[in-house]
């Protein structure tokens, strides 16, 4: 997820805060609605198995 966030930031996508721990061992971050025409989106990694 870190690499994808870095790539998207390079394309001008804005995020709400940093990557943080999610449930079940995932990592999550949110894309700012300004970058998606008013839609809030979450990026989530797969849980570690």
For each residue, the residues with C-beta under 8 A, 3 or more apart:
1: 4 5 19 27 29 43 44 45
2: 5 6 19 27
3: 6 7
4: 1 7 8 43
5: 1 2 8 9 15 19 29 43
6: 2 3 9 10
7: 3 4 10 11
8: 4 5 11 13 15 31
9: 5 6 12 13 14 15
10: 6 7
11: 7 8
12: 9 35
13: 8 9 31 32 35
14: 9 31 32 34 35
15: 5 8 9 18 29 30 31 32
16: 29 30 31 32
17: 20 29 30
18: 15 29
19: 1 2 5 27 28 29
20: 17 27 28 29
21: 25 26 27 28
22: 26 27 28 44 45
23: 26
24: 47
25: 21 47 48
26: 21 22 23 44 45 46 47
27: 1 2 19 20 21 22 44 45
28: 19 20 21 22 42 43 44 45
29: 1 5 15 16 17 18 19 20 42 43
30: 15 16 17 40 41 42 43
31: 8 13 14 15 16 35 36 40 41 42 43
32: 13 14 15 16 35 36 40
33: 36 37 38 39 40
34: 14
35: 12 13 14 31 32
36: 31 32 33 39 40 41
37: 33
38: 33
39: 33 36
40: 30 31 32 33 36
41: 30 31 36
42: 28 29 30 31
43: 1 4 5 28 29 30 31
44: 1 22 26 27 28
45: 1 22 26 27 28
46: 26
47: 24 25 26
48: 25
49:
